Amino acid sequence: MKKWLGISLVVAFLAGAAFAQVSPDTQALRVYDKNHPPFSCNGSCIINYNGGPVVEKAPTVYIVWYGAWKKKDKSIIDYYFQHLGGTTQMKINTTFSDSTNTFIPNAVNHTSKNDYHDNYSLGKSIGDGQIQLIVANAIKNKHLPNDTNGVYFVLTYKDVSDSGFCSQFCGYHSPSTGIVKNEIIRYSMVGDPGQCPSGCSTPVVVGDHGKGGSPNMDPDADGTVAIMWHEFSETVSDPEVNLKTAWAGNSCGESGDCCAWLFGTEKKDGNGNIYTNTIGTKNYVMQMMFELTSKSRSGNVPGECENIFQ
């Protein structure tokens, strides 16, 4: 028994090492701390273009539900990405382009067919190596397609311990050269903010304590989709960060970092719950996102945080 345990630990270690990347917290949404809020642009700010690519055609969002996510959680998050394309919120990202002068499109592909439920295949204590392995296994076993224009989210349920989650970050994104050999796969880890609501849950951070605690009466799902919006936006504007970085640097970081934990115009629904954006027929409480106010691609490029395209 001890022999097999030892072998398992070695295999787990090698799996993590095989998928080692640049530390993900450099592309992370930092945990909110009301006593030490992260630097964000409250007004005009600047960002740099570093020469890398942006996502030039409509990306497909893939979701791995890692752990015991509920049907209601899934429906709220799926609905958001099914209806995000073509909205005034997604249009903010279309202000970013690359060296070919191609702009990010106002389009997103997602249906529940792009989802896969993983019932704790690697246990309840994981790190970035395991996050990448979860995506690799989903592709290898044909639960999800191999799509170099995709964005693969691994959403860890609140009983999963992920190194750094709740202490350093709420989620992160990164390109991987190890998930599929000879390809760059864009992936993101987002943890269930129910594990640390005061640090990672948008409904809690905005002080929303109405009935249900969030616009969709599901604080964990509403908080999760807000983190996903942050990481998704950074992925489309900087898909190969640290390999061929596009939009990042200067005073705040990537596009989502520039507006982290800033919410702009807050509204209240009939139940007294705060929301910021309406996508389809559902309300969501989201951080603002960085909108460029210049088409320049050199030097300090200005922009502002917005709820919707202005």
C-alpha positions in Angstrom: 0.0 0.0 0.0 2.8 2.4 0.9 4.6 1.5 -2.3 1.6 2.4 -4.5 1.1 5.6 -2.5 4.6 6.6 -3.2 4.3 5.9 -6.9 1.1 8.0 -7.0 2.8 10.9 -5.4 5.6 10.8 -7.9 3.2 10.6 -10.8 1.3 13.6 -9.4 4.5 15.6 -9.0 5.6 14.8 -12.6 2.2 15.8 -14.0 2.4 19.1 -12.2 6.0 19.7 -13.4 5.1 18.8 -17.0 2.6 21.6 -17.1 4.7 24.2 -15.2 4.3 27.7 -16.6 5.1 31.2 -15.6 3.5 31.9 -12.2 -0.2 32.4 -12.9 -0.7 35.1 -10.3 1.0 37.6 -12.6 -2.2 37.4 -14.8 -4.6 37.1 -11.9 -7.5 38.9 -10.4 -6.2 39.8 -7.0 -8.2 39.1 -3.9 -10.2 42.2 -2.7 -9.0 43.9 0.5 -11.0 46.9 1.5 -8.1 48.1 3.6 -5.6 47.8 0.7 -7.6 48.0 -2.5 -5.6 47.1 -5.7 -4.5 49.9 -8.0 -7.2 50.6 -10.5 -8.1 53.4 -12.9 -10.7 55.7 -11.4 -10.9 57.9 -14.4 -8.4 58.0 -17.2 -5.5 55.5 -17.3 -2.8 54.2 -19.7 -1.8 50.8 -21.0 0.9 49.6 -23.4 0.8 47.5 -26.6 3.7 45.1 -26.6 3.4 43.6 -30.1 1.6 40.3 -29.4 -1.7 39.0 -30.9 -5.3 39.6 -29.8 -8.1 37.2 -30.5 -9.1 38.0 -34.1 -12.2 35.8 -34.5 -15.0 34.9 -32.2 -13.7 32.6 -29.5 -15.5 29.6 -28.1 -15.8 29.4 -24.3 -15.4 26.0 -22.9 -16.3 25.3 -19.2 -15.0 22.4 -17.1 -17.2 22.2 -14.0 -14.8 20.7 -11.5 -16.7 19.4 -8.5 -20.3 19.5 -7.3 -21.6 22.6 -9.2 -25.4 22.8 -9.1 -27.7 23.0 -12.1 -28.8 26.5 -11.2 -25.1 27.7 -11.0 -24.5 26.3 -14.4 -27.6 27.9 -16.0 -26.6 31.4 -14.8 -23.0 31.1 -16.0 -23.9 29.4 -19.3 -26.6 32.0 -20.0 -24.1 34.8 -19.7 -21.7 33.5 -22.2 -24.4 32.4 -24.6 -25.6 36.0 -24.7 -22.4 38.0 -24.3 -21.6 38.4 -28.0 -23.1 41.5 -29.6 -23.6 43.3 -26.3 -22.5 46.8 -25.3 -20.4 45.1 -22.5 -18.5 42.9 -24.9 -18.1 45.9 -27.3 -15.6 47.4 -24.8 -13.1 44.7 -25.8 -13.4 45.6 -29.5 -11.3 48.7 -28.9 -8.2 46.4 -28.7 -6.3 45.4 -31.9 -2.9 44.0 -32.8 -0.1 44.7 -35.2 -2.2 43.6 -38.2 -4.7 46.3 -37.3 -7.3 43.5 -36.6 -9.7 44.3 -33.8 -11.3 41.8 -31.3 -14.8 41.0 -32.7 -18.0 41.6 -30.7 -18.8 37.9 -30.8 -18.6 34.9 -28.5 -19.5 31.3 -29.1 -20.9 29.2 -26.2 -23.6 26.6 -25.5 -24.0 24.0 -22.8 -22.6 21.5 -25.3 -19.2 23.3 -24.7 -19.4 22.2 -21.0 -17.9 19.1 -19.3 -18.5 18.0 -15.7 -15.4 16.6 -14.0 -16.2 14.9 -10.7 -13.0 15.6 -8.8 -10.8 13.5 -11.1 -7.6 14.8 -9.5 -8.9 15.2 -6.0 -9.8 18.3 -3.9 -6.3 19.7 -3.4 -4.9 21.0 -6.7 -2.6 23.6 -8.3 -1.9 25.1 -11.7 -0.3 21.9 -13.0 -3.5 20.0 -12.2 -5.6 22.7 -13.7 -3.8 22.3 -17.0 -4.0 18.5 -16.7 -7.8 18.7 -16.2 -8.1 20.6 -19.5 -5.6 18.2 -21.2 -7.6 15.2 -20.1 -10.9 16.7 -21.2 -9.5 17.3 -24.7 -7.6 13.9 -24.8 -10.7 12.0 -23.8 -12.8 13.9 -26.3 -15.1 15.5 -23.7 -14.1 18.8 -25.2 -12.7 19.6 -28.7 -9.1 20.7 -29.3 -9.6 24.3 -30.2 -6.8 26.8 -30.4 -9.3 29.6 -30.7 -11.0 28.5 -27.5 -10.9 29.8 -24.0 -11.0 26.9 -21.5 -12.3 27.7 -18.0 -11.8 25.3 -15.1 -14.2 26.3 -12.4 -13.4 24.7 -9.1 -16.2 24.2 -6.6 -16.0 25.7 -3.1 -14.8 22.5 -1.5 -11.7 22.4 -3.7 -8.4 23.8 -2.3 -6.3 25.4 -5.0 -2.9 26.9 -4.0 -3.2 30.7 -3.9 -6.9 30.8 -4.4 -8.6 33.1 -1.8 -5.1 34.2 -0.5 -3.5 35.6 -3.6 -6.0 35.5 -6.4 -9.7 34.8 -7.3 -8.8 33.5 -10.8 -6.2 33.8 -13.5 -5.6 33.1 -17.2 -2.6 31.9 -19.1 -1.5 30.4 -22.4 -0.2 26.8 -22.1 2.3 25.1 -24.5 1.9 21.8 -22.5 -1.9 21.0 -22.7 -1.6 20.0 -26.3 1.8 19.4 -27.8 3.0 22.0 -30.3 -0.1 24.2 -29.7 -0.9 27.2 -27.6 -4.1 26.6 -25.6 -5.7 29.5 -23.6 -7.0 28.4 -20.2 -8.2 30.0 -17.1 -8.8 28.9 -13.5 -11.7 30.5 -11.6 -12.5 29.4 -8.0 -16.0 29.4 -6.4 -16.1 32.7 -4.5 -18.3 31.0 -1.9 -15.1 29.8 -0.4 -14.0 33.4 0.5 -16.9 35.8 -0.3 -15.4 38.9 1.2 -12.3 38.6 -1.0 -13.7 37.2 -4.3 -17.5 37.6 -4.4 -18.6 40.6 -6.4 -22.1 40.7 -4.7 -20.5 40.9 -1.3 -17.8 43.4 -2.3 -20.4 45.9 -3.6 -22.3 45.5 -0.3 -25.3 43.8 -1.8 -27.2 42.1 1.0 -30.7 42.1 -0.5 -32.9 39.1 -0.8 -30.9 36.2 -2.2 -27.8 38.3 -2.0 -27.3 38.7 -5.8 -29.3 39.6 -8.9 -29.8 35.9 -9.8 -30.4 34.8 -6.2 -27.2 32.8 -6.4 -24.2 34.7 -5.0 -21.7 32.0 -5.8 -22.7 31.8 -9.5 -23.0 35.6 -9.8 -19.6 36.0 -8.2 -18.0 33.4 -10.4 -19.3 34.9 -13.7 -17.8 38.3 -12.7 -14.4 36.7 -12.2 -14.8 35.0 -15.5 -15.6 38.3 -17.3 -12.3 39.7 -15.9 -10.3 36.7 -17.1 -12.1 36.3 -20.4 -11.6 40.0 -21.3 -7.9 39.7 -20.5 -7.6 36.5 -22.6 -9.0 38.1 -25.7 -6.9 41.2 -25.4 -3.7 39.4 -24.3 -4.0 35.7 -25.2 -0.3 34.9 -25.2 0.8 36.9 -22.2 4.4 36.2 -21.2 4.9 34.4 -24.6 4.0 37.2 -26.9 2.4 39.8 -24.7 -0.1 42.2 -26.3 -1.9 44.6 -24.0 -0.3 44.8 -20.5 2.0 46.9 -18.4 2.4 50.4 -17.3 0.4 51.6 -14.3 -2.2 48.8 -13.8 -1.5 45.6 -15.8 -3.9 44.0 -18.2 -7.3 45.3 -19.2 -9.2 43.7 -16.3 -6.6 44.7 -13.8 -7.0 48.3 -14.7 -10.6 48.2 -13.5 -10.5 45.5 -10.8 -13.2 45.9 -8.2 -14.6 49.1 -9.8 -18.3 48.8 -10.6 -19.3 52.1 -12.1 -23.1 52.7 -12.3 -24.8 50.4 -9.8 -28.6 49.7 -10.2 -31.1 47.8 -8.0 -33.6 45.3 -9.2 -37.1 44.8 -7.8 -35.7 42.7 -4.9 -33.2 45.3 -3.9 -30.2 43.4 -5.3 -27.4 45.5 -7.0 -26.5 44.8 -10.6 -24.4 46.7 -13.2 -25.2 44.9 -16.6 -28.1 43.3 -18.3 -27.2 40.4 -20.6 -30.2 39.0 -22.5 -32.9 39.1 -19.9 -30.7 38.5 -16.8 -28.9 41.0 -14.6 -25.3 40.6 -13.5 -23.1 42.5 -11.0 -19.8 42.9 -12.8 -16.6 44.9 -12.6 -16.0 47.6 -15.2 -13.6 46.9 -18.1 -10.9 49.0 -19.7 -11.9 50.7 -22.9 -9.3 52.3 -25.1 -9.9 55.9 -26.1 -7.2 56.0 -28.8 -6.4 53.8 -31.8 -2.6 54.3 -31.2 -0.5 51.2 -30.8 2.6 52.8 -29.5 3.7 54.4 -26.2 1.1 55.0 -23.5 -2.3 54.3 -24.9 -5.1 56.0 -22.8 -8.4 54.4 -21.8 -11.2 54.5 -19.2 -13.1 51.9 -17.2 -16.7 51.4 -18.4 -19.7 49.2 -17.7 -20.7 49.4 -21.3 -19.1 50.8 -24.5 -19.1 54.6 -24.6 
